[in-house]
Amino acid sequence: MLGVEDLLITEEDAQEGMQVIFVKEGEQKALLEEENAVLFSGSWLERAFLPVDGHPTLLIGLGKKPLDIFKVKEACASAAKAWTEKGIRSVRLDASVFIQEQGIETLRDMAEGALLGTYQLPCFGEKEKEQKAKERCRIGVSGISEEYRQQAETLLKEGSVLAAGVDFARDMVNMPGNFLRPADFAEKICGFLKDLPVESVCYSRDQLKEMGMEALLAVGDGSQFPPCLLVLRYQGAPESLQTIGLIGKGVTCDTGGYCLKASASMEGIKGDMAGAGAVAGALYALARRETKANVTAVIPMCENRISSGSLLPGDVISSYAGKSIEVLNTDAEGRLILADAMSYAVRKEHVTQVLDIATLTGAVATMFGFTVGGVLCDDENWYREFERAGRTSGERYARIPFYEEHEEMIKSRLADVRNTSKGGCGTITAGLFIREFAENKPWLHLDIAGTAWVSDPAFAFQSPGATGAGVTTLYHLCTKTT
C-alpha cells in the first residue's frame, strides 16, 4: 500500500500531477467552462475527468449534504479508486472544501480515505508479481495555508499510519487459512511491529500448558497446528500508572468444531481473527506515532477444528482463572480463549482497564447489520472515553444494555459458568461471559462480527472482504486516556 512517504504538501499553484478537486453539488459552474458544466453536476461521489483552467482534473462530487468524517474518507477513497483505475501515478488533492467545513483535522481523514481507497487483496503466484510491479502513486495535498503547514504534516502522517494499521488488519483477515496458522499469525504481527518500541513475547503450547491456559488449550488442541499466546507491550508513558489492556480474538480458522458451521458460513472461517488484527494495527499506529500511553495487547491464537481430541458439547473445562466452564456449543470458542487472555492481562500484566474485541456473535449483525458494531461496558468513565474515540474515528458503534437477569443466563448447574445462554440474548451473554474473567477492572467489549467483513462494501473506502474494523477507534481511545 501507499505510505507516509507518498503523501506530501504542495503549494497552491503546483502543476505536477493530475489535480483532484472536490465539488459540492450545484457549484460546478464556477469551475468549468459552460460546455463542460453540463457533464458534471457534483452529485454524491460522481466522477468526471475534465479540464479545469487547462489542467487535467479529476472532479469528485460531494452532493448537497453537510460533510462528516465518513463522507471525507469516502470522497477521497472514491478519488483514489478512480485514479488507480486510470493508472495515474501523481495526483494533487485540493483540501479546501474539507478544511472549510471540517477544520484542519480533516486532513487525517483525507489521508486515511485516499490510502484505504488504494487497498488491494493479498495475491499469490503470478498475481503477486503483477501487484508488486505496479508503480506507486505520489499524492500531493494543496489548499493548506502556511499557518497550518506543520500541523497539516502531522495530521497527514497520522492518517497514513492509521491506514497502514487498517490495511494490515485487512490483510490478515483476507489471508487464506493455510497461509496463516497461529504461529504464522504471531510471526506476521511481530514482523509488522519490527523496529518499533514494542516488546513481544509469544508463549508456545508447552508453555501454555505450564501456565494453566486450559480454555485456550481446550479449543486449540483440536488442531495439528498448536495454539499460542502473543503478548505485546508498548510503554509510551512510563510515568503513568495506567496501562490499557487490549484483548483480541485470534482464531485463524473456525470450523465451529463439533458444532460444525453451515456450509454457507464456511467462506468466512479464515477471518475469525479480525479482533486480533485490529489490536495489532492499533498498536502499530500508537508506536509509530510515539503516543504517550501504556498499552499491553494479549492475543490468544488458535484454530478451532474437529479431531479425535476436540472439545465436545457437554464438556466441562477449567481456565487460567481457575473457574470451571460448561461448554454447550463448540462454536462459541472465541469467548473461551478470550477468557484466558483476559485473566492473564489482569493478573500478570497488571492492566488497569480492559477492552476485548472479537468477531463473536452472528446476533450482533442481526441487531445492527454490517455498519454498526455492538458495545457492552460496565464503567461509565471508560465508556465516555470510548465514545470520544468513536467520534474522532467516525466508526459506528451502539451500546447494548445488560442487567442481572442476563448474568443469570450464563450460570451453569455443573460449573461456575456456561459458554452459551439459557435463553437468547446471544450478544449480551457472550460479552458477559468474558466479563466474568475481567476481575472487576473497568471492562469494555466490542463485537465486530457484523462490521469486520463485507461482501458488498457499504462505503467507498471499503473493499470486498475485510474492513479493518476497530483499528482507528482503538488508536484514538488509547490517545484519549493519557
Summary of the structure (lengths in Angstrom):
residues: 482
radius of gyration: 23.4
end to end distance: 30.4
largest distance: 78.5
contacts: 1796
relative contact order: 0.12
helix: 40%
strand: 20%
